[in-house]
Amino acid sequence: MVSKCANPGCSTPFLYLHEGRLFRFETGVGNGSASGTEANGRQPMRRIEFFWLCDHCAGRMTVVFEEGAGVKVLPLSRSQPAA
């Protein structure tokens, strides 16, 4: 559940969806089997997480998910891949 801005340096509480920017990431999958199914034949549960940046932080930052490192809040200029 989202309760405040994802920026660790900001304590703005989450109140409304129309304020700021909401990010959705699939951060993990069930047991991670190569076949994509669990031993009982059912599809593994996906782990979906939401992160929110307030209006002020969303103008300067973004939220990214890096495999193995997790979720990070980065300045907008650093979030763009190098060409």
DALINNOR-V185531 format. One record per residue. N is the residue number from 0. RES is the residue in one letter. PSI is psi in radians with two decimals (999 if undefined). BURIAL is I if it has 16 or more other ideal C-beta (glycine too) atoms within 10 Angstrom, else O. Layout:
N/RES/PSI/BURIAL  N/RES/PSI/BURIAL
This chain:
0/M/2.36/O  1/V/2.23/O  2/S/-0.42/O  3/K/3.04/O  4/C/2.44/I  5/A/-0.28/I  6/N/2.06/I  7/P/-0.42/O  8/G/0.10/O  9/C/2.41/O  10/S/0.34/O  11/T/2.17/I  12/P/2.57/O  13/F/2.14/I  14/L/-0.73/O  15/Y/2.53/O  16/L/-0.50/O  17/H/-0.04/O  18/E/2.25/O  19/G/-2.73/I  20/R/2.31/I  21/L/2.36/I  22/F/2.47/I  23/R/2.23/O  24/F/2.49/O  25/E/1.86/O  26/T/-0.08/O  27/G/2.83/O  28/V/2.19/O  29/G/-2.09/O  30/N/-0.07/O  31/G/0.45/O  32/S/2.61/O  33/A/-0.54/O  34/S/-0.28/O  35/G/0.01/O  36/T/2.70/O  37/E/2.98/O  38/A/-0.55/O  39/N/0.06/O  40/G/-0.08/O  41/R/2.70/O  42/Q/2.46/O  43/P/2.66/O  44/M/2.33/O  45/R/2.55/O  46/R/1.95/O  47/I/2.28/O  48/E/2.57/O  49/F/2.49/O  50/F/2.55/I  51/W/2.39/I  52/L/2.33/I  53/C/2.93/I  54/D/-0.82/O  55/H/-0.86/O  56/C/-0.58/I  57/A/-0.43/I  58/G/-0.28/O  59/R/-0.30/O  60/M/2.94/I  61/T/2.91/I  62/V/2.29/I  63/V/2.67/I  64/F/2.18/O  65/E/2.18/O  66/E/2.23/O  67/G/-0.38/O  68/A/-0.43/O  69/G/-2.73/O  70/V/2.38/O  71/K/2.56/O  72/V/2.13/I  73/L/2.64/O  74/P/2.57/O  75/L/-0.67/O  76/S/-0.55/O  77/R/-0.29/O  78/S/-0.31/O  79/Q/2.27/O  80/P/2.54/O  81/A/2.47/O  82/A/999/O
